[in-house]
């Protein structure tokens, strides 16, 4: 069973959304952040999606070392 999407407590800058997406898909968080930023410049609705994900997606259960 695949792990559910969670906001990252390890790879976060603002709210951990991009870090959580990166961990979910097995990507580097910096690549997801850069791609998200570039796409937000072209389509402002992604900013609303980011805010929505901040409100809906829960954090991971615990910090990992």
Secondary structure, DSSP 4 states (H G I P E B T S, - for coil): -PPPP-B-SSS-SSSSHHHHHHHHHT--HHHHHHHHHHHHHH-THHHHHHHHHHHHSPBPSS---
